[in-house]
Amino acid sequence: MPATADEAGLDYQRCRWCGTPSYRRLLCPTCASPDLADARSEGIGIVTRPPQSSQSEAVVQLLEGFTVQGRVIGALNGAVHPGAAVRLCLHPEEMAFRLCPVGEGPRG
């Protein structure tokens, strides 16, 4: 499991210069500033690219505006579509998300 993930959310950085959020960066991906402030995500997001197979990872955009890759667990094959709401969950040795029940995702 990534050292920054737990049931409460995910640590990330926000650029103090331009406000861009990023995950595990040394410099801001927008303005290249090294002045990054630590912040905490709730771990709720939307699948922007579903997994291509059961062995691949989805790309998830978190509500705070940055993207991460991770497995969507507990979903049947083909059940993960772009726009699906997910929540970060504890899973050994990997970034993992679960599908949110209807009404609990970012779109409410």
N, C-alpha and C positions, 0 to 999 in steps of 0.2 A: 504494500500500500504506500502511496506517496506520503512522505513525512508531514505534509501540510494538510492532509484531509482527515476529517473526523465527522462525527454525526452532526456537528453544529455548522459545518460549512467548509470553506476552502480559503486558504491564505492566497492573496495576490498582491500586486502593486498598482498604484495609480501615480502617474507622472505629476509632480508638483508644478511643473511648468505649463503643460498643455492639457492635463486632466485625462489623458488616455489610460485606460486600464490595460494591464498585461499580466501574464502568468509566467513566472520563472524567467525573468529577463534581467540583464545587467543594465541595459539602456532602454529608454522609451522607443518603441517601434515607430512612432510618428515623428518625434523631434530629436531623437538621439540624446536626450538629457539623461544624465546619470542620477538625477534627483528624484528617486522613486519612494513614495510613502507606502508603508504596509497597510493593507486593508483586509477585510474579511467578507467573503461572499456567503450567501445563505445556501449556495449549492443548487439552486433551482434554475433550470434553463430549458432551451428548445433545441431539438435535434435539427441541425442544418444539413448534415449529410449522414444518412443512415449507414449502418454497417453493410458492406457488400457481401459478406458471408458470415457464418457463425463464428469464424475465427478473426474477423476484422473489427475495428473500433469505429464508433460513430464520432462525428464532430458535433460538439454541443456548444451553443452560445449561451453563456450564463447571463442572468438579468443585469449584471453589472457591466456587461459590454465586452467581455473577453471570451475567447474560445479555447476549449480543451478537447483532447481526444480521450475516449473511454469506452468501456464495454457497457452495453445496456443489458442487464441481467434480468431474468425472470420474464422475458418476452418470448413468445413463440416465434419461430423463424418467419421472417417477412412482416412481423407485426410492428416494426419500428419504421415509421415514415417521417419524412421531413415535416417539421412543425409539431412533432410529438413532444409533450411536456415531460420532463424528467427531473429527478431529484438525486443528488449525490448520496451514496450510501457507503457504509463500511464494507470493504471486501479486501481480503488479504492480498497484498502485493500488486494491486492494480487500481487504477482510477475506474470506478464503477458507478453506474446510474441505474435507477429503477424508473419505470414508467409511472407517472403520477395518475391517480384516479381522476376521472372527469371532475372538473370543478376545483381541483387542488393545485393546478399548474399556474404558470405565470399569467395566463390569460383569464384565470378564474372561472 
